[in-house]
Amino acid sequence: QVQLGESGGGLVQPGGSLRLSCAASKSSFRIYRRGWYRQAPGKQRELVADITSSGITNYADSVKGRFTISRDNAKSTVYLQMNSLKLEDTAVYYCKVERDGIDYWGKGTLVTVSS
């Protein structure tokens, strides 16, 4: 079992930045992929970005050029740097890790972009 602890959400104005963090309770060994997903009110959960253990990244088109995913294997932590935030980025952001073929989800952190 892998426990995930997310942090970094909050209220930010359009054009602002936030950095989300997600620390896993297990070491990076055997964690193949880490990702961030989001779910806005009334919408389905969607992939924002993910990164494999070898560093290959993947982004949703809507966040390319604005968001950056990174990881610190020593800390078993994945980050999401979000810049140039837009109103439509408002959502609950969830961290997910894939370990031994099993997906583990965090409880989510709320990001609100509002003027």
Disulfide bonds with the S-S distance in Angstrom:
Cys22-Cys95 2.10
